[in-house]
Amino acid sequence: MHFGADSETVNTMEFFAPNLRLLCSYKPSISRVASDLDINRSQLNRYLAGSSFPRRPLLRRICDYFGVEPHEIVLPQTDFSEIVRLRGLDSDRLAHRVQRHLDQIRARGDRRVLELTGSFFEYYYSMSQRGRIVRSLVVFAPEGEHVFYRRLERMGPFNRPGRRHHRYQGSALLLGDRIFLNDYEYDSGIELTQSVLYPDYTHTWTCLHGVKIGVSANRNHTPCSVRTYFERAAPGLPLIGHLRRCGVFAADSPDIPPHIPGRIDNTASGPHVFDAWSGSRD
């Protein structure tokens, strides 16, 4: 795109530079913008300074990258800022800020978290059906150096069909020799759960214990903290086979392994904080 030296061209270049600077301010860095657009950093700096204007194909590429139109990016700054606000383009700044903090946490993560890969049964006393034990299935899967998981719950008797199913999606981190699990309910998206676990430093992690924090599923949505215990599910069974073993059980049910109730018992702790099971009692 070629512009002469008339007043319209001067105004176009005058508006383009600050509008481009506004868009770049919502990205992590100028270098990142130049890299994403596959252009030289010094070339981008000339556009930002208002000393040069891109040709038509590059202008289109720049606008597509930021989600605006070529005729919009040369509007007066007040008009263009309103377009950015109405389209939510400025929300990229918040997203990048959140991502930056998450990246800082993940950078400190221990790669041994990959040992979680596979399926575990999780046991804990129900936060809404007091006195009953929940057995759910947690499936950990690696993506690169990160570990994500699904937690699947059947909130009814395990030996008959149930309508109440809950699905959670989350991520796992190993920091300071403790596993941190954070997930959200996939269907409603209104419930978050956090767990902190002691890892099992055997050759293959087989059991984990710690504390789960969440809210009860009844109308009260009472904030709760309970002890939780993970055991690796037997390999070889399909997912549906493991799910059929999940559900809500009486505390004295013969279907709950006898060592489980002692590991998730919530009656003793403190005296000043609620501690995870220490392994000193069964």
C-alpha positions as CSV (number, residue, x, y, z in Angstrom):
1,M,0.0,0.0,0.0
2,H,1.5,3.3,-1.1
3,F,0.7,6.6,0.4
4,G,1.7,10.0,-0.8
5,A,2.5,13.1,1.2
6,D,-1.1,14.6,1.3
7,S,-2.9,15.4,4.6
8,E,-5.0,12.2,4.5
9,T,-1.9,10.1,4.3
10,V,-0.2,12.0,7.2
11,N,-3.4,11.5,9.4
12,T,-3.5,7.8,8.5
13,M,0.1,7.2,9.5
14,E,-0.5,9.4,12.6
15,F,-3.4,7.3,13.8
16,F,-1.9,3.9,12.8
17,A,1.2,4.1,15.0
18,P,-0.6,4.8,18.3
19,N,-3.3,2.2,17.5
20,L,-0.6,-0.4,16.8
21,R,1.1,0.5,20.0
22,L,-2.2,0.0,21.9
23,L,-2.7,-3.5,20.3
24,C,0.9,-4.4,21.1
25,S,0.4,-3.4,24.7
26,Y,-2.0,-6.4,25.2
27,K,0.7,-8.9,24.0
28,P,3.6,-10.2,26.2
29,S,6.3,-8.2,24.3
30,I,7.1,-6.4,21.1
31,S,9.6,-9.2,20.3
32,R,6.7,-11.7,20.6
33,V,4.6,-9.7,18.1
34,A,7.4,-9.5,15.6
35,S,8.1,-13.2,15.9
36,D,4.4,-14.1,15.5
37,L,4.1,-11.9,12.5
38,D,7.5,-13.1,11.1
39,I,8.8,-9.6,10.6
40,N,12.0,-7.9,11.6
41,R,11.9,-6.2,15.1
42,S,13.4,-3.0,13.7
43,Q,10.8,-2.9,10.9
44,L,8.0,-3.2,13.5
45,N,9.7,-0.4,15.6
46,R,9.4,1.9,12.5
47,Y,5.7,1.2,12.3
48,L,5.3,1.8,16.0
49,A,7.2,5.1,15.8
50,G,5.1,6.3,12.9
51,S,8.0,6.7,10.5
52,S,6.9,3.9,8.1
53,F,3.6,2.3,7.0
54,P,3.2,-1.4,6.0
55,R,2.3,-2.4,2.4
56,R,-1.2,-3.8,1.9
57,P,-0.4,-7.6,2.3
58,L,1.5,-7.0,5.6
59,L,-1.2,-4.6,6.8
60,R,-3.7,-7.3,6.3
61,R,-1.6,-9.8,8.2
62,I,-1.1,-7.4,11.1
63,C,-4.8,-6.7,11.3
64,D,-5.7,-10.4,11.1
65,Y,-3.2,-11.1,13.9
66,F,-4.9,-8.6,16.2
67,G,-8.5,-9.2,15.1
68,V,-9.2,-5.8,13.5
69,E,-9.9,-4.5,10.0
70,P,-7.4,-2.4,8.0
71,H,-9.9,0.6,7.8
72,E,-10.3,0.4,11.6
73,I,-6.6,0.5,12.6
74,V,-6.2,3.9,10.9
75,L,-9.2,5.5,12.7
76,P,-8.7,8.3,15.3
77,Q,-7.4,6.9,18.6
78,T,-10.7,7.5,20.5
79,D,-12.7,5.6,18.0
80,F,-10.3,2.8,17.7
81,S,-10.0,2.4,21.5
82,E,-13.7,2.0,21.7
83,I,-13.6,-0.8,19.1
84,V,-10.9,-2.6,21.1
85,R,-13.0,-2.3,24.2
86,L,-16.3,-3.5,22.7
87,R,-14.7,-6.5,21.1
88,G,-12.9,-7.5,24.2
89,L,-9.5,-7.4,22.6
90,D,-8.1,-5.7,25.7
91,S,-8.9,-8.9,27.7
92,D,-5.7,-10.4,26.2
93,R,-3.7,-8.4,28.7
94,L,-5.4,-10.1,31.6
95,A,-5.1,-13.5,30.0
96,H,-1.4,-13.0,29.5
97,R,-0.9,-11.8,33.0
98,V,-2.7,-14.9,34.4
99,Q,-0.7,-17.1,32.0
100,R,2.6,-15.5,33.1
101,H,1.9,-16.3,36.8
102,L,0.9,-19.8,35.9
103,D,4.1,-20.3,33.8
104,Q,6.1,-19.1,36.8
105,I,4.5,-21.8,39.0
106,R,4.9,-24.5,36.4
107,A,8.5,-23.6,35.8
108,R,9.2,-24.7,39.5
109,G,7.4,-28.0,39.0
110,D,9.2,-31.3,39.5
111,R,9.2,-33.6,36.5
112,R,8.6,-36.5,38.8
113,V,4.9,-35.6,38.6
114,L,4.9,-37.7,35.4
115,E,5.0,-40.7,37.7
116,L,1.3,-40.1,38.3
117,T,0.4,-41.2,34.8
118,G,-2.3,-43.8,34.9
119,S,-5.6,-44.5,36.9
120,F,-6.2,-44.2,40.6
121,F,-9.2,-44.9,42.8
122,E,-9.8,-42.0,45.2
123,Y,-11.4,-42.5,48.6
124,Y,-12.8,-39.9,51.0
125,Y,-15.8,-39.3,53.2
126,S,-18.6,-37.6,51.3
127,M,-19.1,-33.9,52.0
128,S,-22.8,-34.0,51.4
129,Q,-23.8,-37.6,52.4
130,R,-22.1,-37.6,55.8
131,G,-20.7,-40.8,57.1
132,R,-20.5,-42.5,53.7
133,I,-17.4,-43.1,51.6
134,V,-17.0,-42.0,48.0
135,R,-14.8,-44.0,45.6
136,S,-14.1,-42.1,42.5
137,L,-11.8,-42.6,39.5
138,V,-8.9,-40.2,38.7
139,V,-7.1,-40.6,35.4
140,F,-3.8,-38.8,35.0
141,A,-2.3,-38.2,31.5
142,P,0.9,-36.3,30.5
143,E,1.0,-33.6,27.9
144,G,4.6,-32.7,27.4
145,E,6.1,-32.0,30.8
146,H,2.7,-31.3,32.4
147,V,0.1,-33.7,33.8
148,F,-3.6,-33.2,33.5
149,Y,-6.3,-35.4,34.9
150,R,-10.0,-36.3,34.9
151,R,-11.9,-37.1,38.1
152,L,-15.1,-39.1,37.6
153,E,-17.7,-39.5,40.3
154,R,-20.8,-41.6,40.6
155,M,-22.8,-40.3,43.5
156,G,-25.0,-43.3,44.1
157,P,-24.7,-47.0,44.9
158,F,-22.0,-48.6,42.8
159,N,-24.1,-51.7,42.0
160,R,-27.0,-50.1,40.3
161,P,-27.4,-47.4,37.6
162,G,-27.2,-43.8,38.9
163,R,-28.2,-40.5,37.4
164,R,-25.8,-38.3,39.4
165,H,-22.4,-38.2,37.7
166,H,-19.8,-35.5,38.2
167,R,-16.8,-34.9,35.9
168,Y,-13.9,-32.8,36.9
169,Q,-10.9,-31.6,34.8
170,G,-7.7,-30.5,36.4
171,S,-3.9,-30.2,36.5
172,A,-1.3,-31.7,38.8
173,L,1.9,-30.1,40.0
174,L,4.7,-31.5,42.2
175,L,6.2,-28.7,44.3
176,G,8.3,-29.0,47.4
177,D,7.7,-32.8,47.5
178,R,4.0,-32.3,47.6
179,I,1.4,-32.9,44.9
180,F,-1.0,-30.1,44.2
181,L,-4.3,-31.0,42.4
182,N,-6.6,-28.3,41.2
183,D,-9.8,-29.0,39.2
184,Y,-13.2,-27.7,38.3
185,E,-16.5,-29.4,37.6
186,Y,-16.7,-29.8,33.9
187,D,-20.5,-29.7,33.4
188,S,-21.6,-26.8,35.5
189,G,-18.2,-25.0,35.9
190,I,-19.2,-23.6,39.3
191,E,-17.2,-25.8,41.6
192,L,-13.5,-25.9,42.3
193,T,-11.7,-28.5,44.3
194,Q,-8.1,-28.5,45.6
195,S,-6.1,-31.4,47.1
196,V,-2.6,-31.6,48.5
197,L,-1.1,-35.1,48.6
198,Y,2.0,-36.8,50.0
199,P,3.6,-38.7,47.1
200,D,4.7,-42.3,47.4
201,Y,8.4,-42.5,46.5
202,T,8.4,-46.1,45.6
203,H,9.5,-47.3,42.1
204,T,5.9,-46.8,40.8
205,W,3.7,-44.5,42.8
206,T,0.9,-46.7,44.1
207,C,-0.7,-44.8,46.9
208,L,-1.1,-41.1,47.9
209,H,-2.7,-39.5,50.9
210,G,-3.6,-35.9,51.8
211,V,-6.3,-33.4,52.2
212,K,-9.1,-32.4,49.9
213,I,-10.8,-28.9,50.1
214,G,-14.2,-28.3,48.5
215,V,-17.9,-27.7,49.1
216,S,-20.8,-30.0,49.8
217,A,-23.0,-30.9,46.9
218,N,-26.2,-30.2,48.8
219,R,-28.0,-26.9,48.8
220,N,-25.9,-25.5,51.7
221,H,-22.6,-25.8,49.7
222,T,-20.8,-25.9,53.0
223,P,-17.0,-25.4,52.7
224,C,-15.3,-28.7,53.9
225,S,-11.9,-30.3,54.3
226,V,-11.6,-34.1,54.4
227,R,-8.7,-36.6,54.3
228,T,-8.4,-38.3,50.9
229,Y,-6.5,-41.5,49.8
230,F,-5.5,-42.6,46.3
231,E,-4.6,-46.1,45.3
232,R,-3.5,-47.0,41.8
233,A,-6.1,-49.0,39.9
234,A,-5.1,-52.5,38.7
235,P,-3.7,-52.2,35.2
236,G,-5.3,-53.9,32.2
237,L,-8.9,-53.1,33.0
238,P,-10.8,-50.8,30.6
239,L,-12.0,-47.5,31.9
240,I,-15.6,-48.7,32.1
241,G,-14.5,-51.5,34.3
242,H,-13.0,-49.1,36.8
243,L,-16.0,-46.8,36.7
244,R,-18.3,-49.7,37.6
245,R,-16.5,-49.9,40.9
246,C,-17.1,-46.2,41.7
247,G,-20.0,-44.9,43.8
248,V,-21.0,-44.1,47.4
249,F,-20.6,-46.8,50.1
250,A,-21.5,-47.3,53.7
251,A,-18.5,-46.9,56.0
252,D,-18.6,-50.6,56.9
253,S,-19.2,-51.9,53.4
254,P,-17.3,-55.1,52.5
255,D,-16.6,-53.6,49.1
256,I,-14.3,-51.0,50.7
257,P,-10.8,-52.4,51.4
258,P,-10.4,-52.7,55.2
259,H,-7.3,-50.4,55.3
260,I,-9.2,-47.5,53.7
261,P,-11.4,-46.2,56.6
262,G,-8.5,-45.6,58.9
263,R,-6.6,-43.6,56.2
264,I,-9.6,-41.2,55.6
265,D,-10.9,-40.9,59.1
266,N,-11.6,-37.3,60.0
267,T,-12.3,-37.6,63.7
268,A,-8.8,-36.8,65.0
269,S,-6.4,-34.0,64.1
270,G,-5.1,-30.8,65.4
271,P,-5.3,-29.4,68.0
272,H,-4.9,-26.2,66.0
273,V,-5.1,-27.3,62.3
274,F,-6.7,-30.1,60.3
275,D,-3.8,-32.4,59.3
276,A,-3.5,-35.0,56.6
277,W,-3.3,-38.6,57.7
278,S,0.2,-39.1,58.9
279,G,0.5,-42.9,58.5
280,S,0.9,-43.4,62.3
281,R,-2.5,-45.2,62.6
282,D,-4.7,-47.5,60.6
